[in-house]
Amino acid sequence: MAGPRNIFISHIHADDSRLQPLKDLLNQSGFEARDGSINSSNPNNASSPDYIKSSILAPRIQWASVLVVLISQNTQHSEYVNWEIEYAEKQGKRIVGVWDHGAGQCDIPEALDKYADAIVGWQGDRIKDAINGVINNFESPEGMPPPQRPVPRYTC
């Protein structure tokens, strides 16, 4: 059984209701997750994006050993999610994407595509293994390898 791990769950506020099911899924897999993310149960009243990033989000990401990104239909366009991923990368944190139920094959945030260590579906053991560094690849929401993406070719 894994001991407690400090994680920061990067998500859009429209997905706040999905945080507890994600933590419950991890707990059912024997993983004790302590989440430092901001959500509707511990909101902040700041309005300055710079203050929110530097004084609220940055210390919480520094506290965490892993940044978990909850991928849903609208995550791709979140300025804060992309910033959190880029900041975690600069801090040397492990970055794991988790497909939410119903996310299908939606596009992922650009920073997640660039910096993620692993992306897995909504399966407790897969998420736990991705957080622990056992899984280090990208998977579809169903746990399959993602479709091949076209690679631009250049002539020398």
DRENVEX-148598 format. One record per residue (C-alpha): chain; x, y, z; residue in three letters. Coordinates in nm, 3 decimals. Each point is the difference from the previous one (the first is absolute). Layout:
// DRENVEX-148598
unit=A&x=X&y=Y&z=Z&code=ALA
...
This chain:
// DRENVEX-148598
unit=A&x=0.000&y=0.000&z=0.000&code=MET
unit=A&x=0.132&y=0.342&z=-0.091&code=ALA
unit=A&x=0.049&y=0.263&z=0.268&code=GLY
unit=A&x=-0.146&y=0.348&z=-0.017&code=PRO
unit=A&x=0.105&y=0.212&z=-0.297&code=ARG
unit=A&x=-0.049&y=0.371&z=-0.043&code=ASN
unit=A&x=-0.163&y=0.068&z=-0.334&code=ILE
unit=A&x=-0.138&y=0.306&z=-0.169&code=PHE
unit=A&x=-0.300&y=-0.072&z=-0.221&code=ILE
unit=A&x=-0.003&y=0.249&z=-0.286&code=SER
unit=A&x=-0.353&y=0.041&z=-0.135&code=HIS
unit=A&x=-0.254&y=0.253&z=-0.117&code=ILE
unit=A&x=-0.250&y=0.115&z=0.262&code=HIS
unit=A&x=-0.288&y=-0.141&z=-0.204&code=ALA
unit=A&x=0.146&y=-0.341&z=0.094&code=ASP
unit=A&x=0.014&y=0.059&z=0.379&code=ASP
unit=A&x=-0.259&y=-0.274&z=0.049&code=SER
unit=A&x=0.243&y=-0.252&z=-0.153&code=ARG
unit=A&x=0.278&y=0.057&z=0.257&code=LEU
unit=A&x=-0.150&y=-0.212&z=0.279&code=GLN
unit=A&x=-0.077&y=-0.295&z=-0.230&code=PRO
unit=A&x=0.362&y=0.015&z=-0.122&code=LEU
unit=A&x=0.131&y=0.002&z=0.358&code=LYS
unit=A&x=-0.243&y=-0.282&z=0.092&code=ASP
unit=A&x=0.127&y=-0.203&z=-0.298&code=LEU
unit=A&x=0.359&y=0.045&z=0.117&code=LEU
unit=A&x=-0.090&y=-0.094&z=0.357&code=ASN
unit=A&x=-0.178&y=-0.316&z=-0.121&code=GLN
unit=A&x=0.327&y=-0.094&z=-0.172&code=SER
unit=A&x=0.192&y=0.031&z=0.326&code=GLY
unit=A&x=0.140&y=0.341&z=-0.083&code=PHE
unit=A&x=-0.028&y=0.277&z=0.259&code=GLU
unit=A&x=-0.015&y=0.330&z=-0.189&code=ALA
unit=A&x=0.018&y=0.335&z=0.175&code=ARG
unit=A&x=-0.127&y=0.258&z=-0.250&code=ASP
unit=A&x=0.120&y=0.360&z=0.009&code=GLY
unit=A&x=-0.208&y=0.136&z=-0.287&code=SER
unit=A&x=-0.239&y=0.294&z=0.020&code=ILE
unit=A&x=-0.368&y=-0.085&z=-0.039&code=ASN
unit=A&x=-0.342&y=0.124&z=0.102&code=SER
unit=A&x=0.040&y=-0.147&z=0.352&code=SER
unit=A&x=0.315&y=0.211&z=0.063&code=ASN
unit=A&x=-0.039&y=0.296&z=-0.238&code=PRO
unit=A&x=0.224&y=0.303&z=-0.011&code=ASN
unit=A&x=-0.129&y=0.354&z=-0.032&code=ASN
unit=A&x=0.290&y=0.134&z=-0.202&code=ALA
unit=A&x=-0.064&y=0.160&z=-0.337&code=SER
unit=A&x=0.350&y=0.068&z=-0.129&code=SER
unit=A&x=0.120&y=-0.285&z=-0.224&code=PRO
unit=A&x=0.363&y=0.075&z=0.088&code=ASP
unit=A&x=-0.077&y=-0.011&z=0.374&code=TYR
unit=A&x=-0.202&y=-0.323&z=-0.038&code=ILE
unit=A&x=0.284&y=-0.167&z=-0.189&code=LYS
unit=A&x=0.293&y=0.118&z=0.213&code=SER
unit=A&x=-0.153&y=0.009&z=0.349&code=SER
unit=A&x=-0.271&y=-0.267&z=-0.007&code=ILE
unit=A&x=0.069&y=-0.260&z=-0.268&code=LEU
unit=A&x=0.383&y=-0.002&z=-0.007&code=ALA
unit=A&x=0.047&y=-0.089&z=0.371&code=PRO
unit=A&x=-0.255&y=-0.280&z=-0.027&code=ARG
unit=A&x=0.171&y=-0.145&z=-0.307&code=ILE
unit=A&x=0.336&y=0.026&z=0.179&code=GLN
unit=A&x=-0.151&y=-0.194&z=0.296&code=TRP
unit=A&x=-0.118&y=-0.281&z=-0.227&code=ALA
unit=A&x=0.223&y=-0.272&z=-0.140&code=SER
unit=A&x=-0.234&y=-0.066&z=-0.292&code=VAL
unit=A&x=-0.229&y=0.214&z=-0.214&code=LEU
unit=A&x=-0.306&y=-0.195&z=-0.116&code=VAL
unit=A&x=-0.195&y=0.163&z=-0.283&code=VAL
unit=A&x=-0.368&y=-0.094&z=-0.024&code=LEU
unit=A&x=-0.074&y=-0.003&z=-0.374&code=ILE
unit=A&x=-0.352&y=0.092&z=-0.103&code=SER
unit=A&x=-0.161&y=0.153&z=-0.307&code=GLN
unit=A&x=0.095&y=0.358&z=0.094&code=ASN
unit=A&x=0.336&y=-0.049&z=0.171&code=THR
unit=A&x=0.196&y=0.072&z=-0.316&code=GLN
unit=A&x=-0.086&y=0.370&z=-0.003&code=HIS
unit=A&x=0.070&y=0.079&z=0.366&code=SER
unit=A&x=0.272&y=0.259&z=0.046&code=GLU
unit=A&x=0.047&y=-0.109&z=0.361&code=TYR
unit=A&x=0.029&y=-0.372&z=-0.079&code=VAL
unit=A&x=0.267&y=0.070&z=-0.263&code=ASN
unit=A&x=0.182&y=0.232&z=0.240&code=TRP
unit=A&x=-0.014&y=-0.260&z=0.283&code=GLU
unit=A&x=0.148&y=-0.265&z=-0.231&code=ILE
unit=A&x=0.279&y=0.228&z=-0.119&code=GLU
unit=A&x=0.077&y=0.106&z=0.358&code=TYR
unit=A&x=0.009&y=-0.361&z=0.119&code=ALA
unit=A&x=0.237&y=-0.085&z=-0.284&code=GLU
unit=A&x=0.234&y=0.282&z=0.107&code=LYS
unit=A&x=-0.012&y=-0.136&z=0.356&code=GLN
unit=A&x=0.094&y=-0.350&z=-0.118&code=GLY
unit=A&x=-0.333&y=-0.154&z=0.108&code=LYS
unit=A&x=-0.144&y=-0.315&z=-0.148&code=ARG
unit=A&x=-0.298&y=0.086&z=-0.222&code=ILE
unit=A&x=-0.282&y=-0.250&z=-0.054&code=VAL
unit=A&x=-0.310&y=0.054&z=-0.213&code=GLY
unit=A&x=-0.319&y=-0.189&z=0.090&code=VAL
unit=A&x=-0.289&y=-0.028&z=-0.248&code=TRP
unit=A&x=-0.330&y=0.080&z=0.171&code=ASP
unit=A&x=-0.306&y=-0.211&z=-0.077&code=HIS
unit=A&x=-0.154&y=0.126&z=-0.323&code=GLY
unit=A&x=0.313&y=0.187&z=-0.106&code=ALA
unit=A&x=0.028&y=-0.230&z=-0.300&code=GLY
unit=A&x=0.271&y=0.099&z=-0.237&code=GLN
unit=A&x=-0.020&y=0.372&z=0.073&code=CYS
unit=A&x=0.311&y=0.207&z=-0.053&code=ASP
unit=A&x=0.235&y=0.034&z=0.293&code=ILE
unit=A&x=0.163&y=0.322&z=0.121&code=PRO
unit=A&x=0.303&y=0.093&z=-0.208&code=GLU
unit=A&x=0.228&y=0.003&z=0.305&code=ALA
unit=A&x=-0.120&y=-0.348&z=0.101&code=LEU
unit=A&x=0.079&y=-0.135&z=-0.346&code=ASP
unit=A&x=0.345&y=0.153&z=0.030&code=LYS
unit=A&x=0.094&y=-0.084&z=0.361&code=TYR
unit=A&x=-0.211&y=-0.292&z=0.129&code=ALA
unit=A&x=0.184&y=-0.304&z=0.130&code=ASP
unit=A&x=-0.311&y=-0.215&z=-0.044&code=ALA
unit=A&x=-0.366&y=0.026&z=-0.100&code=ILE
unit=A&x=-0.238&y=-0.273&z=0.112&code=VAL
unit=A&x=-0.371&y=-0.076&z=0.011&code=GLY
unit=A&x=-0.232&y=0.003&z=0.300&code=TRP
unit=A&x=0.128&y=-0.322&z=0.161&code=GLN
unit=A&x=0.133&y=0.019&z=0.356&code=GLY
unit=A&x=0.291&y=-0.240&z=-0.045&code=ASP
unit=A&x=0.110&y=0.173&z=-0.324&code=ARG
unit=A&x=-0.011&y=0.344&z=0.164&code=ILE
unit=A&x=0.194&y=-0.129&z=0.303&code=LYS
unit=A&x=0.263&y=-0.159&z=-0.226&code=ASP
unit=A&x=0.029&y=0.320&z=-0.204&code=ALA
unit=A&x=0.047&y=0.208&z=0.315&code=ILE
unit=A&x=0.263&y=-0.245&z=0.129&code=ASN
unit=A&x=0.191&y=0.005&z=-0.331&code=GLY
unit=A&x=-0.083&y=-0.360&z=-0.098&code=VAL
unit=A&x=-0.191&y=0.124&z=-0.307&code=ILE
unit=A&x=0.185&y=0.250&z=-0.217&code=ASN
unit=A&x=-0.200&y=0.022&z=-0.321&code=ASN
unit=A&x=-0.319&y=0.147&z=-0.139&code=PHE
unit=A&x=-0.318&y=-0.210&z=-0.013&code=GLU
unit=A&x=-0.346&y=0.062&z=-0.140&code=SER
unit=A&x=-0.291&y=0.026&z=0.245&code=PRO
unit=A&x=-0.054&y=-0.375&z=-0.056&code=GLU
unit=A&x=0.360&y=-0.085&z=0.093&code=GLY
unit=A&x=0.118&y=-0.057&z=-0.358&code=MET
unit=A&x=0.298&y=0.166&z=-0.170&code=PRO
unit=A&x=-0.113&y=0.327&z=-0.158&code=PRO
unit=A&x=-0.037&y=0.018&z=-0.376&code=PRO
unit=A&x=0.313&y=0.093&z=-0.191&code=GLN
unit=A&x=0.028&y=0.372&z=-0.063&code=ARG
unit=A&x=0.136&y=0.129&z=-0.326&code=PRO
unit=A&x=0.363&y=0.103&z=0.032&code=VAL
unit=A&x=0.109&y=0.293&z=-0.215&code=PRO
unit=A&x=0.284&y=-0.097&z=-0.232&code=ARG
unit=A&x=0.261&y=0.243&z=-0.121&code=TYR
unit=A&x=0.262&y=-0.041&z=-0.271&code=THR
unit=A&x=0.359&y=0.074&z=0.083&code=CYS
